[in-house]
Amino acid sequence: MVKPVSLSNEAYEVLSKMKSTGESFSDVVLRLAEKDKKKFNIDDFAGKWADIDVTKMKENIAKDRKRFKLRTVKF
């Protein structure tokens, strides 16, 4: 199924320049989307939160949980 999509002139020009011979705009978008699905290695995250105050983070999480309220839904 084909869906029309509006692009700014700038976006169109960028995609147009990225197209290879015989490639459609859909192919370009799908290729770019696949690049975005990069798999991360857990080691990439090691040490990222080294300077975070864990106690303060736990306090903030506890406060958020207390403020959270479920809505009642009638069917």
C-alpha positions in Angstrom: 0.0 0.0 0.0 1.3 3.4 -0.9 0.9 6.4 1.5 1.5 10.0 0.4 4.1 11.9 2.5 4.8 15.6 2.5 8.4 16.7 2.7 9.9 20.2 2.9 12.0 21.2 -0.1 15.1 20.8 2.1 14.2 17.3 3.2 13.4 16.4 -0.4 16.8 17.6 -1.6 18.7 15.8 1.1 16.9 12.5 0.3 17.3 13.0 -3.4 21.1 13.4 -2.9 21.2 10.2 -0.8 19.4 8.1 -3.5 21.5 5.6 -5.5 20.7 4.7 -9.1 17.6 2.7 -9.2 16.7 3.4 -5.6 13.3 4.8 -4.6 12.7 7.3 -1.9 11.1 4.5 0.1 14.4 2.5 -0.2 16.4 5.5 1.1 14.1 5.9 4.1 14.2 2.2 4.9 18.0 2.1 4.6 18.3 5.1 7.0 15.8 3.6 9.4 17.9 0.3 9.5 21.0 2.3 10.3 19.1 3.8 13.3 18.4 0.3 14.7 22.1 0.0 15.7 22.5 -2.7 18.4 24.2 -1.5 21.5 26.8 -3.4 23.5 26.3 -3.3 27.2 29.9 -2.2 27.6 28.9 1.1 25.8 27.0 2.1 28.9 29.7 1.2 31.5 30.5 4.2 33.7 27.9 6.5 32.1 26.2 7.1 35.5 29.4 7.2 37.5 28.7 10.8 38.8 25.0 10.3 39.4 23.9 10.5 43.1 22.1 7.1 43.4 20.5 8.1 46.7 18.9 11.2 45.2 17.8 9.2 42.2 16.0 6.7 44.4 14.3 9.5 46.3 13.1 11.0 43.1 11.7 7.7 41.9 10.0 7.2 45.2 8.4 10.6 45.0 7.2 10.0 41.4 5.6 6.7 42.5 3.7 8.4 45.3 2.4 11.0 42.9 1.3 8.4 40.3 -2.5 7.8 40.3 -4.4 5.3 38.3 -7.5 6.6 36.5 -10.7 4.7 36.8 -12.3 3.8 33.5 -16.0 2.9 33.1 -17.0 0.6 30.3 
